[in-house]
């Protein structure tokens, strides 16, 4: 079984991949997604790379901006 750090990194990378996939499907750049959600572009990039432990508030911001339910970003 992977250690907790490896599991957390795997989850963050999966979340980031979902954000990227949905952002691209919506035809948005990282900069556009950041602007529309009120987040910084560098933050969005680090989320997509799995470098951030994203807060619940930011999960909702991203989901709302991408017109999806938060569960679509997590699973």
DSSP file (Angstrom, degrees, kcal/mol; ACC not computed):
  #  RESIDUE AA STRUCTURE BP1 BP2  ACC     N-H-->O    O-->H-N    N-H-->O    O-->H-N    TCO  KAPPA ALPHA  PHI   PSI    X-CA   Y-CA   Z-CA
    1    1 A X              0   0    0      0, 0.0     0, 0.0     0, 0.0     0, 0.0   0.000 360.0 360.0 360.0 135.6    0.0    0.0    0.0
    2    2 A X        -     0   0    0      1,-0.1     2,-0.0     2,-0.1     0, 0.0  -0.244 360.0-103.7 -65.2 154.5    1.4    3.5   -0.9
    3    3 A X     >  -     0   0    0      1,-0.1     4,-2.3     4,-0.0     3,-0.3  -0.335  36.3-101.8 -72.9 163.1    2.4    5.8    1.9
    4    4 A X  H  > S+     0   0    0      1,-0.2     4,-2.5     2,-0.2     5,-0.2   0.850 121.7  53.2 -56.8 -36.4    0.1    8.7    2.8
    5    5 A X  H  > S+     0   0    0      2,-0.2     4,-2.4     1,-0.2    -1,-0.2   0.921 109.4  47.6 -65.8 -42.8    2.3   11.2    0.9
    6    6 A X  H  > S+     0   0    0     -3,-0.3     4,-2.3     2,-0.2    -2,-0.2   0.894 112.4  49.9 -64.8 -39.5    2.2    9.2   -2.3
    7    7 A X  H  X S+     0   0    0     -4,-2.3     4,-2.3     2,-0.2    -2,-0.2   0.913 110.7  49.6 -65.1 -41.9   -1.6    8.7   -2.0
    8    8 A X  H  X S+     0   0    0     -4,-2.5     4,-2.5    -5,-0.2    -2,-0.2   0.917 111.5  48.7 -63.5 -42.7   -2.1   12.5   -1.5
    9    9 A X  H  X S+     0   0    0     -4,-2.4     4,-2.5     1,-0.2    -1,-0.2   0.906 110.1  51.6 -63.6 -41.7    0.1   13.3   -4.5
   10   10 A X  H  X S+     0   0    0     -4,-2.3     4,-2.1     1,-0.2    -1,-0.2   0.908 111.5  47.6 -61.5 -42.0   -1.8   10.8   -6.6
   11   11 A X  H  X S+     0   0    0     -4,-2.3     4,-2.5     2,-0.2    -2,-0.2   0.915 111.7  49.5 -66.0 -43.1   -5.1   12.4   -5.6
   12   12 A X  H  X S+     0   0    0     -4,-2.5     4,-2.6     1,-0.2    38,-0.3   0.897 111.3  49.5 -63.7 -39.6   -3.9   15.9   -6.3
   13   13 A X  H  X S+     0   0    0     -4,-2.5     4,-2.4    37,-0.2    -1,-0.2   0.894 110.9  49.5 -66.5 -38.7   -2.6   14.9   -9.7
   14   14 A X  H  X S+     0   0    0     -4,-2.1     4,-2.0     2,-0.2    -2,-0.2   0.915 111.7  48.9 -65.3 -42.4   -5.9   13.2  -10.6
   15   15 A X  H  X S+     0   0    0     -4,-2.5     4,-2.4     1,-0.2    -2,-0.2   0.940 112.3  48.6 -60.1 -47.9   -7.8   16.4   -9.5
   16   16 A X  H  X S+     0   0    0     -4,-2.6     4,-2.6     1,-0.2    -2,-0.2   0.881 108.9  52.8 -61.0 -39.9   -5.5   18.5  -11.6
   17   17 A X  H  X S+     0   0    0     -4,-2.4     4,-2.6     1,-0.2    -1,-0.2   0.884 109.3  49.9 -64.2 -37.5   -5.9   16.3  -14.6
   18   18 A X  H  X S+     0   0    0     -4,-2.0     4,-2.5    55,-0.3     5,-0.2   0.911 110.2  49.6 -66.9 -41.8   -9.7   16.6  -14.2
   19   19 A X  H  X S+     0   0    0     -4,-2.4     4,-2.6    54,-0.2    -2,-0.2   0.946 113.6  46.5 -60.3 -47.4   -9.4   20.4  -14.0
   20   20 A X  H  X S+     0   0    0     -4,-2.6     4,-2.7     2,-0.2     5,-0.2   0.928 112.2  49.9 -60.9 -46.7   -7.2   20.5  -17.1
   21   21 A X  H  X S+     0   0    0     -4,-2.6     4,-2.1     1,-0.2    -1,-0.2   0.925 115.6  42.4 -59.2 -46.5   -9.5   18.1  -19.1
   22   22 A X  H  X S+     0   0    0     -4,-2.5     4,-1.6     2,-0.2    -1,-0.2   0.851 112.8  53.5 -71.8 -34.3  -12.6   20.1  -18.3
   23   23 A X  H  <>S+     0   0    0     -4,-2.6     5,-2.4    -5,-0.2     4,-0.3   0.939 111.7  45.2 -63.3 -46.6  -10.9   23.5  -18.9
   24   24 A X  H ><5S+     0   0    0     -4,-2.7     3,-1.3     1,-0.2    -2,-0.2   0.891 110.2  54.3 -64.9 -39.2   -9.7   22.4  -22.3
   25   25 A X  H 3<5S+     0   0    0     -4,-2.1    -1,-0.2     1,-0.3    -2,-0.2   0.830 107.9  51.1 -63.2 -30.8  -13.2   21.0  -23.1
   26   26 A X  T 3<5S-     0   0    0     -4,-1.6    -1,-0.3    -5,-0.1    -2,-0.2   0.511 116.0-119.0 -83.2  -4.5  -14.6   24.4  -22.2
   27   27 A X  T < 5 +     0   0    0     -3,-1.3     2,-0.3    -4,-0.3    -3,-0.2   0.799  65.6 141.4  73.6  29.2  -12.1   26.0  -24.6
   28   28 A X      < -     0   0    0     -5,-2.4    -1,-0.2    -6,-0.1     2,-0.2  -0.800  46.2-138.0-107.2 145.5  -10.5   28.0  -21.8
   29   29 A X     >  -     0   0    0     -2,-0.3     4,-2.6     1,-0.1     5,-0.2  -0.474  35.2-105.7 -83.4 167.8   -6.8   28.9  -21.2
   30   30 A X  H  > S+     0   0    0      1,-0.2     4,-2.7     2,-0.2     5,-0.2   0.914 124.0  52.8 -59.1 -41.3   -5.4   28.7  -17.7
   31   31 A X  H  > S+     0   0    0      2,-0.2     4,-2.6     1,-0.2    -1,-0.2   0.905 109.4  47.5 -62.5 -42.1   -5.5   32.5  -17.7
   32   32 A X  H  > S+     0   0    0      2,-0.2     4,-2.8     1,-0.2     5,-0.2   0.925 112.6  48.7 -65.8 -44.2   -9.1   32.6  -18.7
   33   33 A X  H  X S+     0   0    0     -4,-2.6     4,-1.9     1,-0.2     6,-0.3   0.925 112.6  49.1 -60.5 -44.0  -10.1   30.0  -16.1
   34   34 A X  H  X>S+     0   0    0     -4,-2.7     5,-2.2    -5,-0.2     4,-1.2   0.940 112.9  46.9 -60.7 -48.1   -8.2   31.9  -13.4
   35   35 A X  H ><5S+     0   0    0     -4,-2.6     3,-0.6     1,-0.2    -2,-0.2   0.936 113.6  47.3 -60.4 -48.3   -9.8   35.2  -14.3
   36   36 A X  H 3<5S+     0   0    0     -4,-2.8    -1,-0.2     1,-0.2    -2,-0.2   0.811 117.6  42.5 -65.7 -30.0  -13.3   33.8  -14.4
   37   37 A X  H 3<5S-     0   0    0     -4,-1.9    -1,-0.2    -5,-0.2    -2,-0.2   0.530 111.2-116.6 -94.8  -6.7  -12.9   32.0  -11.1
   38   38 A X  T <<5S+     0   0    0     -4,-1.2     2,-0.2    -3,-0.6    -3,-0.2   0.720  74.4 123.1  79.2  20.8  -11.1   34.9   -9.4
   39   39 A X      < -     0   0    0     -5,-2.2    -1,-0.3    -6,-0.3     2,-0.2  -0.689  68.0 -97.1-109.7 165.1   -7.9   32.9   -8.9
   40   40 A X     >  -     0   0    0     -2,-0.2     4,-2.1     1,-0.1     3,-0.3  -0.575  26.5-127.6 -80.5 144.7   -4.3   33.6  -10.0
   41   41 A X  H  > S+     0   0    0      1,-0.2     4,-2.3    -2,-0.2     5,-0.2   0.883 110.6  53.2 -59.6 -39.9   -3.1   32.0  -13.2
   42   42 A X  H  > S+     0   0    0      1,-0.2     4,-2.0     2,-0.2    -1,-0.2   0.845 107.1  53.0 -66.6 -31.1   -0.1   30.5  -11.5
   43   43 A X  H  > S+     0   0    0     -3,-0.3     4,-2.3     2,-0.2    -2,-0.2   0.938 108.2  49.5 -66.0 -46.7   -2.3   29.0   -8.9
   44   44 A X  H  X S+     0   0    0     -4,-2.1     4,-2.5     1,-0.2    -2,-0.2   0.913 110.9  50.8 -59.3 -42.7   -4.5   27.3  -11.6
   45   45 A X  H  X S+     0   0    0     -4,-2.3     4,-1.5     1,-0.2    -1,-0.2   0.906 110.3  48.3 -61.3 -41.9   -1.3   26.0  -13.2
   46   46 A X  H  <>S+     0   0    0     -4,-2.0     5,-2.8     2,-0.2     6,-0.6   0.834 110.0  52.8 -70.8 -30.7    0.0   24.5   -9.9
   47   47 A X  H ><5S+     0   0    0     -4,-2.3     3,-1.6     4,-0.2    -2,-0.2   0.944 108.4  50.1 -64.5 -47.4   -3.4   22.9   -9.3
   48   48 A X  H 3<5S+     0   0    0     -4,-2.5    -2,-0.2     1,-0.3    -1,-0.2   0.807 109.5  51.4 -63.0 -29.4   -3.3   21.3  -12.7
   49   49 A X  T 3<5S-     0   0    0     -4,-1.5    -1,-0.3    -5,-0.2    -2,-0.2   0.486 116.5-115.1 -84.8  -2.5    0.2   20.0  -12.0
   50   50 A X  T < 5S+     0   0    0     -3,-1.6   -37,-0.2    -4,-0.3    -3,-0.2   0.738  80.6 124.4  77.7  23.2   -1.0   18.5   -8.7
   51   51 A X      < +     0   0    0     -5,-2.8     2,-0.4    -6,-0.2    -4,-0.2   0.541  56.9  70.4 -91.6  -8.3    1.2   20.8   -6.6
   52   52 A X        -     0   0    0     -6,-0.6     2,-1.0    -5,-0.2   -36,-0.1  -0.876  68.3-142.1-116.6 142.3   -1.6   22.2   -4.5
   53   53 A X        -     0   0    0     -2,-0.4     2,-0.1   -41,-0.0    -6,-0.1  -0.859  41.4-142.9 -93.3  95.5   -3.8   20.8   -1.8
   54   54 A X        -     0   0    0     -2,-1.0     2,-0.0     1,-0.1    -2,-0.0  -0.359   5.8-125.1 -74.4 135.4   -6.9   22.7   -3.0
   55   55 A X     >  -     0   0    0     -2,-0.1     4,-2.1     1,-0.1     5,-0.2  -0.324  22.5-112.9 -73.5 159.5   -9.4   24.1   -0.4
   56   56 A X  H  > S+     0   0    0      1,-0.2     4,-2.1     2,-0.2     5,-0.2   0.885 117.6  56.0 -59.3 -40.0  -13.0   23.3   -0.5
   57   57 A X  H  > S+     0   0    0      1,-0.2     4,-2.2     2,-0.2    -1,-0.2   0.911 109.4  45.6 -60.3 -42.4  -13.8   26.9   -1.4
   58   58 A X  H  > S+     0   0    0      2,-0.2     4,-2.6     1,-0.2     5,-0.2   0.816 107.2  57.9 -74.0 -29.8  -11.5   26.8   -4.5
   59   59 A X  H  X S+     0   0    0     -4,-2.1     4,-2.6     2,-0.2    -1,-0.2   0.941 110.1  45.0 -60.5 -45.4  -12.9   23.4   -5.5
   60   60 A X  H  X S+     0   0    0     -4,-2.1     4,-3.0     2,-0.2     5,-0.3   0.905 111.3  52.7 -65.3 -41.4  -16.4   25.0   -5.7
   61   61 A X  H  X S+     0   0    0     -4,-2.2     4,-2.3     1,-0.2    -2,-0.2   0.943 113.1  43.8 -58.5 -47.7  -15.0   28.1   -7.5
   62   62 A X  H  X S+     0   0    0     -4,-2.6     4,-2.2     2,-0.2    -2,-0.2   0.920 114.7  49.1 -64.3 -44.3  -13.4   25.9  -10.2
   63   63 A X  H  <>S+     0   0    0     -4,-2.6     5,-2.5    -5,-0.2     4,-0.5   0.937 112.3  47.8 -62.1 -46.9  -16.4   23.7  -10.5
   64   64 A X  H ><5S+     0   0    0     -4,-3.0     3,-1.0     1,-0.2    -1,-0.2   0.917 112.3  49.5 -60.2 -42.9  -18.8   26.6  -10.8
   65   65 A X  H 3<5S+     0   0    0     -4,-2.3    -1,-0.2    -5,-0.3    -2,-0.2   0.866 114.3  44.8 -64.9 -35.9  -16.6   28.3  -13.4
   66   66 A X  T 3<5S-     0   0    0     -4,-2.2    -1,-0.3    -5,-0.2    -2,-0.2   0.418 111.7-122.9 -87.6   1.8  -16.4   25.1  -15.4
   67   67 A X  T < 5S+     0   0    0     -3,-1.0     2,-0.3    -4,-0.5    -3,-0.2   0.895  72.6 114.9  56.8  44.7  -20.1   24.5  -15.0
   68   68 A X  S   <S-     0   0    0     -5,-2.5     2,-0.2    -6,-0.1    -1,-0.2  -0.879  72.9 -98.2-132.1 166.7  -19.7   21.1  -13.4
   69   69 A X    >   -     0   0    0     -2,-0.3     3,-1.9     1,-0.1     4,-0.5  -0.615  37.0-115.8 -79.6 147.6  -20.4   19.6  -10.0
   70   70 A X  T >> S+     0   0    0      1,-0.3     3,-1.4    -2,-0.2     4,-1.1   0.812 113.3  67.6 -54.5 -30.1  -17.4   19.4   -7.7
   71   71 A X  H 3> S+     0   0    0      1,-0.3     4,-2.3     2,-0.2    -1,-0.3   0.809  90.0  63.3 -61.7 -28.2  -17.6   15.7   -7.8
   72   72 A X  H <4 S+     0   0    0     -3,-1.9    -1,-0.3     1,-0.2    -2,-0.2   0.738 104.6  47.3 -68.8 -21.0  -16.5   15.8  -11.4
   73   73 A X  H <4 S+     0   0    0     -3,-1.4   -55,-0.3    -4,-0.5    -1,-0.2   0.740 115.2  45.1 -86.5 -25.2  -13.2   17.3  -10.3
   74   74 A X  H  <        0   0    0     -4,-1.1    -2,-0.2     1,-0.2    -3,-0.1   0.826 360.0 360.0 -92.1 -34.2  -12.6   14.8   -7.6
   75   75 A X     <        0   0    0     -4,-2.3    -1,-0.2   -60,-0.1    -3,-0.1   0.468 360.0 360.0 -88.6 360.0  -13.5   11.4   -9.2
